[in-house]
């Protein structure tokens, strides 16, 4: 850890206590977040652990599912399934199929709704995010991604933005106007995500052509590290201010960092004043997930969210099936991370022909064996939350 980050952490932890407001009903624990005590999701500590807190003041560990897209039901080989069963209605599909399933399987939230629909070196795209109305039809707590920029590590088509330009700030204001104005009064909204695995100093085979957002060679000098801190500060300040211009209450969950890629401390240090949670994608083994999230929580003192991940097994039929035992192990590992406020499974709800992983297939048949284990683990986790948050 460099000296600047140590200094920043001391300042952050000292100021964080002053920012905590309100009390957790029945427990007297300090609450944090702009929506604390105002009918929105917030954050709090109880019995030495961080939690999300519902608008009603109840402790909440987000057990979410990512990637919910109905398009597999519309393959021509599936005939009139979509029309016949749901009357070409997203509202009916969400209310009659998705919401009952998620509740029955023990999920209490929705993380990142977009799903990979085409994957290649020159064309790698996700489905669109849900609209405000679709979240209402689903009726569960949710997180929403704001498309401020597209320097995701899987992004294969879009060049990097100029984060310090007037046009970038103008775009961010539009994104916030388009999304946050409609969602600002919704008590079901947990908070906002930004970029999915931002490529601050790394690339993948999809993004090699445009390089990272910042040249990692510059980090060899103090001037270069300050340049990255300044650039990242611009990113987090502009996006934060755009949101707060239109939504003063909901949590800011920030970028979903790739835990297995380089993450400069300068980026995290820049983010601290402008985000409520550090969010991570992590596809490592349970002990590695636990160690990495615990390390970042200890380093900065902020809650952490396991925002995307978990392993699947590819069997002889060519299909990726979730590893229920691994899922149980991940949840158990996250219980030991006292700053962790949730786990979101890299779903999907429906298995498509691109990702080839889901809890139901394109004919809506459930992946029964993994689902049984996942459901049991989710219910056990909910009971653990209840027991752990009892007032002592």
C-alpha positions as CSV (number, residue, x, y, z in Angstrom):
1,X,0.0,0.0,0.0
2,X,1.4,3.4,-0.9
3,X,1.7,6.3,1.5
4,X,-1.0,8.4,-0.2
5,X,-3.5,5.6,0.1
6,X,-2.7,5.1,3.8
7,X,-3.2,8.8,4.4
8,X,-6.4,8.8,2.4
9,X,-7.7,5.8,4.3
10,X,-7.1,7.5,7.6
11,X,-8.9,10.6,6.4
12,X,-11.8,8.6,5.0
13,X,-12.3,6.5,8.1
14,X,-12.2,9.6,10.2
15,X,-14.8,11.4,8.1
16,X,-17.0,8.3,7.5
17,X,-18.1,8.3,11.2
18,X,-19.3,11.9,10.8
19,X,-21.3,11.0,7.8
20,X,-23.2,8.2,9.5
21,X,-26.7,9.2,10.4
22,X,-29.8,7.8,12.0
23,X,-30.2,4.5,14.0
24,X,-31.1,1.1,12.9
25,X,-34.5,0.3,14.4
26,X,-34.2,-1.7,17.5
27,X,-30.5,-1.9,17.5
28,X,-29.2,1.7,17.8
29,X,-26.5,1.0,15.1
30,X,-25.3,3.9,13.0
31,X,-26.6,3.9,9.4
32,X,-24.9,5.3,6.3
33,X,-25.9,6.3,2.8
34,X,-27.8,9.2,1.5
35,X,-31.1,7.4,1.8
36,X,-30.7,6.4,5.5
37,X,-33.9,6.9,7.4
38,X,-35.7,8.4,4.3
39,X,-37.4,5.3,2.9
40,X,-34.6,4.0,0.7
41,X,-31.9,1.3,0.9
42,X,-29.0,2.3,3.1
43,X,-26.0,0.7,4.9
44,X,-25.4,-0.1,8.5
45,X,-23.2,-2.0,10.9
46,X,-24.7,-4.4,13.4
47,X,-22.8,-6.8,15.6
48,X,-19.6,-5.9,13.9
49,X,-20.7,-6.5,10.4
50,X,-21.9,-4.3,7.5
51,X,-25.4,-4.9,6.0
52,X,-27.7,-3.3,3.5
53,X,-30.8,-1.9,5.3
54,X,-34.2,-2.0,3.6
55,X,-36.5,1.1,3.5
56,X,-38.4,-0.5,6.4
57,X,-35.2,-0.6,8.5
58,X,-34.6,-4.4,8.2
59,X,-31.1,-5.9,7.7
60,X,-30.7,-7.2,4.1
61,X,-28.0,-9.4,2.5
62,X,-28.6,-9.1,-1.2
63,X,-28.9,-12.6,-2.8
64,X,-29.4,-11.6,-6.4
65,X,-29.6,-13.2,-9.8
66,X,-27.9,-11.5,-12.8
67,X,-28.8,-11.8,-16.6
68,X,-32.6,-11.9,-17.2
69,X,-33.5,-11.9,-20.9
70,X,-36.6,-13.5,-22.5
71,X,-35.2,-13.7,-26.1
72,X,-34.3,-17.5,-25.9
73,X,-38.1,-18.1,-25.7
74,X,-38.4,-16.5,-29.2
75,X,-36.1,-18.7,-31.2
76,X,-38.0,-19.9,-34.3
77,X,-37.5,-23.5,-33.1
78,X,-39.7,-22.7,-30.1
79,X,-42.7,-21.9,-32.2
80,X,-45.3,-19.8,-30.6
81,X,-44.2,-20.4,-27.0
82,X,-43.7,-16.7,-26.3
83,X,-47.0,-15.6,-27.9
84,X,-49.0,-18.5,-26.6
85,X,-47.9,-18.5,-23.0
86,X,-47.3,-14.8,-22.4
87,X,-49.3,-13.0,-25.1
88,X,-46.2,-11.2,-26.3
89,X,-46.1,-9.4,-22.9
90,X,-43.0,-8.6,-20.9
91,X,-45.3,-7.7,-18.0
92,X,-46.9,-11.2,-18.0
93,X,-43.6,-12.9,-18.3
94,X,-42.0,-11.0,-15.4
95,X,-45.1,-11.4,-13.2
96,X,-46.1,-15.0,-14.1
97,X,-42.7,-16.6,-14.6
98,X,-39.6,-14.7,-13.4
99,X,-40.8,-13.2,-10.1
100,X,-42.4,-16.4,-8.8
101,X,-39.3,-18.4,-9.7
102,X,-36.8,-16.1,-8.1
103,X,-38.8,-16.0,-4.9
104,X,-39.2,-19.8,-4.9
105,X,-35.5,-20.2,-5.4
106,X,-34.6,-18.0,-2.5
107,X,-33.4,-14.9,-4.4
108,X,-34.3,-11.6,-2.8
109,X,-33.0,-9.2,-5.5
110,X,-31.9,-8.7,-9.0
111,X,-28.4,-7.5,-9.8
112,X,-27.4,-6.9,-13.5
113,X,-30.3,-7.7,-15.8
114,X,-28.4,-7.5,-19.1
115,X,-27.3,-10.8,-20.7
116,X,-24.6,-11.7,-23.2
117,X,-26.3,-12.2,-26.6
118,X,-23.5,-12.2,-29.0
119,X,-19.8,-12.9,-28.3
120,X,-16.9,-12.3,-30.7
121,X,-13.7,-10.3,-31.1
122,X,-15.4,-7.6,-33.1
123,X,-19.0,-7.9,-31.8
124,X,-19.6,-8.7,-28.2
125,X,-22.9,-7.3,-26.9
126,X,-25.4,-7.6,-24.1
127,X,-29.2,-7.2,-24.1
128,X,-30.6,-3.9,-22.9
129,X,-31.1,-3.1,-19.3
130,X,-34.6,-3.2,-17.8
131,X,-36.9,-0.2,-18.0
132,X,-38.4,1.4,-14.9
133,X,-41.7,-0.3,-15.7
134,X,-40.1,-3.8,-16.0
135,X,-38.6,-3.4,-12.6
136,X,-42.0,-2.6,-11.2
137,X,-43.5,-5.7,-12.9
138,X,-40.8,-7.8,-11.4
139,X,-41.5,-6.4,-8.0
140,X,-38.1,-7.2,-6.3
141,X,-35.3,-5.1,-5.0
142,X,-32.9,-4.3,-7.9
143,X,-29.7,-2.7,-8.9
144,X,-29.5,-0.7,-12.2
145,X,-26.6,-0.1,-14.5
146,X,-26.1,3.5,-15.7
147,X,-24.4,3.5,-19.2
148,X,-22.1,6.4,-18.6
149,X,-19.2,4.7,-20.6
150,X,-18.3,1.4,-22.2
151,X,-14.8,0.6,-21.2
152,X,-15.9,-2.8,-20.0
153,X,-13.3,-5.5,-20.4
154,X,-15.5,-7.4,-22.8
155,X,-16.3,-4.4,-25.0
156,X,-15.1,-4.9,-28.5
157,X,-16.4,-2.0,-30.5
158,X,-16.4,1.4,-28.7
159,X,-13.4,3.6,-28.3
160,X,-12.5,5.2,-25.0
161,X,-14.3,8.4,-23.9
162,X,-12.5,11.6,-23.0
163,X,-13.4,11.7,-19.3
164,X,-12.4,15.3,-18.9
165,X,-14.3,16.7,-21.9
166,X,-17.4,18.8,-21.7
167,X,-19.2,16.4,-24.0
168,X,-18.6,13.5,-21.6
169,X,-20.1,15.5,-18.7
170,X,-23.1,16.4,-20.9
171,X,-23.6,12.7,-21.7
172,X,-23.5,11.8,-18.0
173,X,-26.1,14.4,-17.3
174,X,-28.3,12.9,-20.0
175,X,-27.9,9.4,-18.7
176,X,-28.8,10.5,-15.2
177,X,-31.8,12.5,-16.4
178,X,-33.0,9.5,-18.5
179,X,-32.7,7.0,-15.7
180,X,-32.4,8.5,-12.2
181,X,-35.4,10.9,-12.5
182,X,-37.7,8.0,-13.1
183,X,-36.1,5.8,-10.4
184,X,-35.3,8.4,-7.7
185,X,-38.5,7.7,-5.6
186,X,-38.5,3.9,-6.0
187,X,-37.9,2.2,-2.6
188,X,-37.1,-1.1,-4.4
189,X,-34.0,0.3,-6.1
190,X,-30.9,-0.7,-4.1
191,X,-28.4,1.4,-6.1
192,X,-26.6,2.2,-9.3
193,X,-23.8,0.3,-11.0
194,X,-21.4,1.9,-13.6
195,X,-19.0,-0.1,-15.8
196,X,-18.7,-3.9,-15.8
197,X,-15.1,-4.7,-15.2
198,X,-13.4,-1.4,-16.3
199,X,-10.1,-1.7,-18.1
200,X,-8.2,1.0,-16.3
201,X,-4.8,-0.5,-16.9
202,X,-5.5,-3.9,-18.4
203,X,-6.9,-5.3,-21.7
204,X,-8.5,-8.6,-22.8
205,X,-8.5,-10.2,-26.2
206,X,-11.7,-8.1,-26.9
207,X,-10.2,-4.8,-26.1
208,X,-6.5,-5.1,-27.1
209,X,-7.1,-3.0,-30.2
210,X,-7.8,0.1,-28.2
211,X,-5.6,-0.6,-25.2
212,X,-6.4,0.2,-21.6
213,X,-7.9,3.5,-20.5
214,X,-4.5,4.5,-18.9
215,X,-1.0,3.4,-19.8
216,X,0.2,1.1,-16.9
217,X,3.8,2.0,-17.7
218,X,3.1,5.5,-16.3
219,X,2.5,4.0,-12.9
220,X,6.2,3.5,-12.5
221,X,6.5,7.2,-11.6
222,X,4.9,9.3,-8.9
223,X,3.8,11.8,-11.6
224,X,2.1,9.0,-13.5
225,X,0.3,7.7,-10.4
226,X,-1.0,11.2,-9.7
227,X,-2.2,11.5,-13.3
228,X,-4.2,8.3,-13.0
229,X,-5.6,9.4,-9.6
230,X,-6.7,12.7,-11.3
231,X,-8.3,10.9,-14.3
232,X,-10.2,8.5,-12.0
233,X,-11.3,11.4,-9.8
234,X,-12.8,13.1,-12.8
235,X,-14.7,9.9,-13.7
236,X,-16.1,9.3,-10.2
237,X,-16.9,13.0,-9.5
238,X,-18.7,13.6,-12.8
239,X,-20.8,10.4,-12.6
240,X,-21.6,11.0,-8.9
241,X,-22.6,14.6,-9.4
242,X,-24.8,13.7,-12.4
243,X,-26.7,11.1,-10.3
244,X,-27.0,13.4,-7.2
245,X,-28.3,16.2,-9.4
246,X,-31.4,14.1,-10.0
247,X,-31.4,11.4,-7.3
248,X,-30.2,12.5,-3.8
249,X,-31.0,9.2,-2.0
250,X,-30.0,5.9,-3.6
251,X,-26.8,4.1,-3.1
252,X,-24.0,4.4,-5.6
253,X,-22.5,0.9,-6.1
254,X,-19.9,2.2,-8.7
255,X,-17.9,0.1,-11.1
256,X,-17.9,-3.7,-10.8
257,X,-14.2,-4.3,-10.7
258,X,-12.7,-7.5,-12.1
259,X,-11.0,-9.0,-9.0
260,X,-8.6,-11.1,-11.1
261,X,-7.3,-8.1,-13.1
262,X,-4.9,-5.4,-12.0
263,X,-6.7,-2.7,-10.0
264,X,-4.5,0.3,-9.1
265,X,-4.9,1.7,-5.7
266,X,-5.1,5.2,-7.2
267,X,-8.4,4.2,-8.9
268,X,-9.9,3.0,-5.6
269,X,-8.6,6.0,-3.7
270,X,-10.3,8.3,-6.2
271,X,-13.6,6.4,-5.9
272,X,-13.9,6.5,-2.1
273,X,-15.5,9.9,-1.7
274,X,-18.0,9.2,-4.5
275,X,-19.3,5.6,-4.0
276,X,-21.0,3.8,-1.1
277,X,-19.8,0.3,-1.9
278,X,-16.9,-1.4,-3.7
279,X,-18.3,-3.9,-6.1
280,X,-16.4,-6.8,-7.6
281,X,-16.8,-9.5,-10.2
282,X,-14.9,-12.6,-9.1
283,X,-14.8,-16.1,-10.6
284,X,-12.2,-17.5,-8.2
285,X,-12.4,-20.3,-5.8
286,X,-14.2,-19.6,-2.5
287,X,-11.1,-19.1,-0.4
288,X,-9.7,-16.7,-2.9
289,X,-13.0,-14.8,-3.1
290,X,-13.0,-14.5,0.7
291,X,-9.4,-13.3,0.9
292,X,-9.7,-10.7,-1.9
293,X,-12.9,-9.1,-0.7
294,X,-11.7,-9.1,2.9
295,X,-8.5,-7.5,1.9
296,X,-10.2,-4.6,0.0
297,X,-12.7,-4.1,2.8
298,X,-9.9,-3.9,5.4
299,X,-7.9,-1.6,3.1
300,X,-10.6,1.1,2.7
301,X,-13.2,0.4,5.4
302,X,-16.1,0.4,2.9
303,X,-18.7,-2.4,2.4
304,X,-18.0,-4.7,-0.5
305,X,-20.4,-6.5,-2.8
306,X,-19.8,-9.7,-4.7
307,X,-21.6,-8.4,-7.7
308,X,-21.1,-11.1,-10.2
309,X,-19.5,-14.5,-10.3
310,X,-19.5,-18.2,-9.4
311,X,-18.3,-21.2,-11.4
312,X,-20.2,-23.5,-13.6
313,X,-19.3,-27.0,-15.0
314,X,-19.4,-27.9,-18.7
315,X,-20.7,-31.4,-19.0
316,X,-20.8,-33.9,-21.9
317,X,-24.0,-32.4,-23.4
318,X,-22.1,-29.1,-24.0
319,X,-24.2,-27.2,-21.5
320,X,-22.8,-25.2,-18.6
321,X,-24.5,-26.3,-15.3
322,X,-24.1,-24.4,-12.1
323,X,-22.0,-26.1,-9.4
324,X,-24.4,-26.2,-6.4
325,X,-21.6,-27.3,-4.0
326,X,-19.5,-24.4,-5.2
327,X,-22.4,-22.0,-4.7
328,X,-22.8,-23.2,-1.1
329,X,-19.1,-22.7,-0.5
330,X,-19.1,-19.2,-1.9
331,X,-21.9,-18.1,0.3
332,X,-20.2,-19.7,3.4
333,X,-17.0,-17.9,2.5
334,X,-18.7,-14.5,2.2
335,X,-20.2,-14.9,5.7
336,X,-16.6,-14.6,6.9
337,X,-16.1,-11.2,5.1
338,X,-17.6,-8.8,7.6
339,X,-17.8,-6.1,5.0
340,X,-19.7,-8.1,2.4
341,X,-23.3,-7.0,1.9
342,X,-24.4,-9.4,-0.9
343,X,-23.8,-12.0,-3.6
344,X,-25.1,-11.9,-7.1
345,X,-25.0,-15.0,-9.1
346,X,-23.8,-14.9,-12.7
347,X,-27.0,-16.5,-13.9
348,X,-28.7,-16.5,-16.2
349,X,-32.4,-17.0,-15.7
350,X,-32.7,-18.6,-19.1
351,X,-29.9,-20.4,-20.8
352,X,-29.2,-18.9,-24.3
353,X,-27.0,-20.2,-27.0
354,X,-24.3,-17.7,-26.4
355,X,-23.5,-17.9,-22.7
356,X,-25.0,-21.4,-22.4
357,X,-25.7,-21.2,-18.7
358,X,-29.0,-20.7,-17.0
359,X,-31.4,-22.0,-14.3
360,X,-34.0,-22.8,-17.0
361,X,-33.4,-23.7,-20.6
362,X,-34.9,-22.0,-23.7
363,X,-38.0,-24.3,-23.3
364,X,-38.3,-23.2,-19.7
365,X,-37.2,-26.6,-18.3
366,X,-35.4,-26.1,-14.9
367,X,-31.9,-27.3,-14.3
368,X,-33.2,-29.3,-11.4
369,X,-30.1,-30.6,-9.6
370,X,-28.2,-27.3,-9.3
371,X,-31.4,-25.4,-8.5
372,X,-32.2,-27.7,-5.6
373,X,-28.8,-26.9,-4.0
374,X,-28.9,-23.2,-4.8
375,X,-32.4,-22.9,-3.4
376,X,-31.4,-24.6,-0.2
377,X,-28.3,-22.4,0.2
378,X,-30.3,-19.2,-0.4
379,X,-32.8,-20.2,2.3
380,X,-30.1,-21.1,4.7
381,X,-28.4,-17.8,4.0
382,X,-31.7,-15.9,4.8
383,X,-32.0,-17.7,8.1
384,X,-28.4,-17.0,8.9
385,X,-29.0,-13.3,8.3
386,X,-32.1,-13.4,10.6
387,X,-30.1,-15.1,13.4
388,X,-27.0,-13.0,13.0
389,X,-28.8,-9.6,13.1
390,X,-30.8,-10.3,16.3
391,X,-30.3,-7.5,18.8
392,X,-27.8,-8.5,21.4
